[in-house]
């Protein structure tokens, strides 16, 4: 039968495979416990659950182990970016007292907090950490983001025209034209303004550069689709109202008066609405 030390090292090796993280196991003479140190990786709760299952499987007591998780600077930076992009406080001043704590909490409660969801997130996190000279704390990250927001990390990324890329188009036009609340949401959170507002702003600008016009053209099909969906909803609403009024024994002349058309026009309009509703399936 293998010694306890051998069993423990086998357990640690298996735990590393399951959690995809490197673990430093050291025996502590004072507490007579094995201290398992790891960086980033699964949360304490997740790691504890895996440890308990493996200990039961090998006949070891989970109480023999203590877990020590270190959240490194790259993970803090990444969680800061993710939190600010996905969370928007109702009161902007709320961030002044809670943002640092929220970043720390997000890193603590996220499995593998150093793993980006996409390339954009990875680039922003790397730039944020570089701005902190490679060393940071939740509070210093919060202070920087409160002063400069996420938009300051984009450098000149948006200046490179990408026709057909709606995300780029919305962000480029927002960076150029957003005002008021839309500007604040962009600067801090990288939340683009509504596509219709962005399109309107670009087309209303007589000095818009070609890049802005290309971005507006890129958004035009999406805005058109939104408007067509709204019109389809209005067709359904109007047809439902005509049907309800007629069911209440109102004459076509009454319907026509409401729509500012003749009674024949009202009947024809109802037929056209019914045809459009049927064709769109709305």
C-alpha positions as CSV (number, residue, x, y, z in Angstrom):
1,X,0.0,0.0,0.0
2,X,1.4,3.4,-0.9
3,X,2.5,5.8,1.8
4,X,0.3,8.7,2.8
5,X,2.7,11.1,1.2
6,X,2.5,9.2,-2.0
7,X,-1.3,9.2,-1.9
8,X,-1.3,12.9,-1.3
9,X,1.0,13.7,-4.2
10,X,-1.1,11.5,-6.4
11,X,-4.2,13.4,-5.3
12,X,-2.6,16.7,-6.0
13,X,-1.5,15.6,-9.4
14,X,-5.1,14.5,-10.2
15,X,-6.4,17.8,-8.9
16,X,-4.1,19.7,-11.2
17,X,-5.4,17.7,-14.2
18,X,-9.1,18.3,-13.3
19,X,-8.7,22.0,-12.6
20,X,-6.1,22.8,-15.2
21,X,-3.9,24.7,-12.7
22,X,-0.5,24.2,-11.2
23,X,-0.5,23.5,-7.5
24,X,2.3,23.8,-5.0
25,X,1.9,21.3,-2.2
26,X,3.8,21.9,1.0
27,X,3.5,20.2,4.4
28,X,3.2,22.5,7.3
29,X,4.8,21.1,10.5
30,X,3.0,23.4,12.8
31,X,-0.6,22.6,11.8
32,X,0.3,19.1,10.4
33,X,-1.6,20.1,7.3
34,X,-0.8,20.1,3.6
35,X,-1.0,23.6,2.2
36,X,-2.1,23.7,-1.5
37,X,-1.1,27.0,-3.2
38,X,-2.3,28.0,-6.6
39,X,-2.7,31.1,-8.7
40,X,-6.0,32.3,-10.4
41,X,-7.6,29.0,-11.4
42,X,-10.9,27.8,-9.9
43,X,-12.5,29.6,-7.0
44,X,-12.0,28.4,-3.5
45,X,-15.4,26.8,-3.5
46,X,-14.9,25.0,-6.8
47,X,-11.5,23.8,-5.8
48,X,-12.8,22.6,-2.4
49,X,-15.5,20.6,-4.1
50,X,-13.0,18.8,-6.4
51,X,-10.7,18.2,-3.5
52,X,-13.4,16.7,-1.4
53,X,-14.4,14.2,-4.2
54,X,-10.8,13.2,-4.8
55,X,-10.1,12.8,-1.0
56,X,-13.2,10.6,-0.7
57,X,-12.1,8.5,-3.7
58,X,-8.6,7.9,-2.3
59,X,-9.7,7.5,1.4
60,X,-8.0,10.7,2.6
61,X,-9.4,13.2,5.0
62,X,-10.2,16.5,3.3
63,X,-9.3,18.2,6.6
64,X,-5.7,17.3,5.9
65,X,-5.6,20.1,3.3
66,X,-5.8,23.9,3.3
67,X,-6.3,25.9,0.1
68,X,-4.5,29.1,-0.7
69,X,-5.5,30.9,-3.8
70,X,-3.6,33.9,-5.2
71,X,-5.4,36.2,-7.7
72,X,-2.7,37.7,-9.9
73,X,-2.6,41.2,-11.4
74,X,-3.6,40.0,-14.9
75,X,-6.7,38.4,-13.5
76,X,-7.6,41.6,-11.6
77,X,-7.1,43.7,-14.7
78,X,-9.3,41.3,-16.8
79,X,-12.1,41.3,-14.2
80,X,-12.0,45.1,-14.0
81,X,-12.5,45.4,-17.7
82,X,-15.3,42.7,-17.7
83,X,-17.1,44.3,-14.8
84,X,-17.1,47.8,-16.2
85,X,-18.3,46.6,-19.6
86,X,-21.2,44.6,-18.2
87,X,-22.3,46.5,-15.2
88,X,-23.7,50.0,-15.1
89,X,-24.6,51.6,-11.8
90,X,-27.8,53.7,-11.7
91,X,-25.8,56.3,-9.8
92,X,-22.4,57.0,-11.3
93,X,-21.1,58.1,-7.9
94,X,-21.8,54.6,-6.6
95,X,-18.6,53.5,-8.3
96,X,-16.4,55.8,-6.3
97,X,-17.0,53.7,-3.2
98,X,-17.7,50.2,-4.6
99,X,-15.7,49.7,-7.8
100,X,-12.5,48.5,-6.2
101,X,-14.5,46.1,-4.0
102,X,-16.5,44.9,-6.9
103,X,-13.4,44.1,-9.0
104,X,-11.9,42.1,-6.1
105,X,-15.2,40.3,-5.6
106,X,-15.5,39.4,-9.2
107,X,-12.0,38.0,-9.3
108,X,-12.6,36.0,-6.1
109,X,-15.9,34.6,-7.4
110,X,-14.9,33.7,-11.0
111,X,-13.3,30.4,-12.0
112,X,-10.1,31.1,-13.9
113,X,-10.5,34.9,-13.7
114,X,-7.4,35.3,-16.0
115,X,-9.1,33.8,-19.0
116,X,-10.6,36.3,-21.4
117,X,-13.9,35.7,-23.1
118,X,-12.7,37.2,-26.4
119,X,-9.7,39.0,-28.0
120,X,-11.2,42.4,-27.4
121,X,-11.4,41.7,-23.7
122,X,-7.8,40.4,-23.6
123,X,-6.4,43.5,-25.4
124,X,-8.2,45.9,-23.1
125,X,-7.0,44.0,-20.0
126,X,-3.4,43.9,-21.2
127,X,-3.5,47.7,-21.9
128,X,-5.0,48.4,-18.6
129,X,-2.3,46.4,-16.8
130,X,0.4,48.1,-18.9
131,X,-1.0,51.5,-17.9
132,X,-0.5,50.3,-14.3
133,X,3.1,49.4,-15.1
134,X,2.4,45.7,-14.7
135,X,1.5,45.9,-11.0
136,X,-1.9,46.8,-9.6
137,X,-4.5,46.5,-6.9
138,X,-8.3,46.6,-7.1
139,X,-8.3,50.1,-5.7
140,X,-5.7,51.4,-8.2
141,X,-7.6,49.9,-11.1
142,X,-10.8,51.5,-9.9
143,X,-9.1,54.9,-9.6
144,X,-7.7,54.7,-13.1
145,X,-11.0,53.5,-14.6
146,X,-13.0,56.2,-12.8
147,X,-10.6,58.8,-14.2
148,X,-10.3,57.6,-17.7
149,X,-12.9,54.9,-18.3
150,X,-12.4,52.0,-20.8
151,X,-12.5,54.3,-23.9
152,X,-9.0,55.5,-23.0
153,X,-7.7,52.0,-23.6
154,X,-8.8,51.9,-27.3
155,X,-5.9,54.0,-28.6
156,X,-6.6,54.5,-32.4
157,X,-8.3,51.1,-32.8
158,X,-11.5,52.6,-34.2
159,X,-9.8,54.8,-36.8
160,X,-9.2,51.8,-39.1
161,X,-12.3,51.5,-41.3
162,X,-14.0,48.1,-41.3
163,X,-17.0,48.3,-43.7
164,X,-19.6,45.8,-42.8
165,X,-18.5,45.4,-39.2
166,X,-21.5,46.7,-37.3
167,X,-19.7,46.7,-33.9
168,X,-16.9,48.8,-35.3
169,X,-19.4,51.2,-37.0
170,X,-21.5,51.7,-33.8
171,X,-18.4,52.3,-31.7
172,X,-16.7,54.6,-34.2
173,X,-19.8,56.8,-34.5
174,X,-20.4,56.8,-30.8
175,X,-16.8,57.9,-30.1
176,X,-17.3,60.7,-32.7
177,X,-20.8,61.9,-32.0
178,X,-22.1,60.8,-28.6
179,X,-23.2,63.5,-26.1
180,X,-24.6,63.6,-22.6
181,X,-25.5,60.2,-21.1
182,X,-24.5,58.4,-24.3
183,X,-21.0,60.0,-24.0
184,X,-20.6,59.0,-20.4
185,X,-21.7,55.4,-21.1
186,X,-19.2,55.2,-23.9
187,X,-16.3,56.7,-22.0
188,X,-16.7,54.6,-19.0
189,X,-18.3,51.3,-20.2
190,X,-17.8,51.2,-24.0
191,X,-21.5,51.1,-24.4
192,X,-22.4,52.4,-27.9
193,X,-25.2,54.7,-28.6
194,X,-28.4,53.4,-30.3
195,X,-27.7,52.7,-33.9
196,X,-30.5,55.0,-35.1
197,X,-29.1,57.9,-33.2
198,X,-25.6,57.2,-34.5
199,X,-26.8,57.0,-38.1
200,X,-28.8,60.3,-37.7
201,X,-25.8,62.1,-36.2
202,X,-23.5,61.0,-39.0
203,X,-25.9,62.0,-41.8
204,X,-26.5,65.3,-40.1
205,X,-22.8,66.2,-40.0
206,X,-21.9,68.2,-43.2
207,X,-18.2,67.7,-42.4
208,X,-18.4,64.0,-41.7
209,X,-15.2,62.2,-43.0
210,X,-15.5,59.3,-45.4
211,X,-14.9,56.9,-42.5
212,X,-18.0,58.2,-40.7
213,X,-20.1,57.9,-43.8
214,X,-18.9,54.3,-44.3
215,X,-19.7,53.5,-40.7
216,X,-23.2,55.1,-41.1
217,X,-23.8,53.0,-44.2
218,X,-22.8,49.9,-42.4
219,X,-25.5,50.6,-39.8
220,X,-28.2,51.5,-42.3
221,X,-29.4,47.9,-42.9
222,X,-29.7,47.3,-39.2
223,X,-31.6,50.5,-38.6
224,X,-33.9,49.7,-41.5
225,X,-34.6,46.3,-40.1
226,X,-35.5,47.8,-36.7
227,X,-37.9,50.3,-38.4
228,X,-39.5,47.5,-40.5
229,X,-40.0,45.5,-37.3
230,X,-41.6,48.5,-35.6
231,X,-43.9,49.1,-38.6
232,X,-44.9,45.4,-38.6
233,X,-45.8,45.7,-35.0
234,X,-47.8,48.9,-35.8
235,X,-49.6,47.0,-38.6
236,X,-50.7,44.3,-36.2
237,X,-51.8,46.9,-33.6
238,X,-53.8,48.9,-36.1
239,X,-55.5,45.8,-37.5
240,X,-56.3,44.5,-34.0
241,X,-57.9,47.9,-33.2
242,X,-60.0,47.9,-36.4
243,X,-61.1,44.3,-35.7
244,X,-62.1,45.3,-32.2
245,X,-64.0,48.4,-33.2
246,X,-65.8,46.4,-35.9
247,X,-66.6,43.6,-33.5
248,X,-68.2,46.3,-31.3
249,X,-70.6,46.9,-34.2
250,X,-69.1,50.2,-35.4
251,X,-69.7,51.0,-39.1
252,X,-66.9,51.3,-41.6
253,X,-67.7,55.0,-41.8
254,X,-66.7,55.3,-38.1
255,X,-63.4,53.4,-38.8
256,X,-62.8,55.7,-41.8
257,X,-63.4,58.9,-39.7
258,X,-60.9,57.7,-37.2
259,X,-58.3,57.0,-39.9
260,X,-59.2,60.2,-41.9
261,X,-60.2,58.1,-44.9
262,X,-63.5,57.1,-46.5
263,X,-65.4,54.0,-45.4
264,X,-64.2,52.3,-48.6
265,X,-60.7,53.4,-47.8
266,X,-61.0,52.0,-44.3
267,X,-62.1,48.6,-45.6
268,X,-59.3,48.5,-48.1
269,X,-56.8,49.5,-45.5
270,X,-57.9,46.7,-43.3
271,X,-57.4,44.3,-46.1
272,X,-53.9,45.6,-46.8
273,X,-53.0,45.4,-43.1
274,X,-54.3,41.8,-43.0
275,X,-52.1,40.9,-46.0
276,X,-49.0,42.5,-44.5
277,X,-49.5,40.9,-41.1
278,X,-50.0,37.5,-42.7
279,X,-46.9,37.9,-44.9
280,X,-44.7,38.9,-41.9
281,X,-46.1,36.4,-39.5
282,X,-46.2,39.0,-36.8
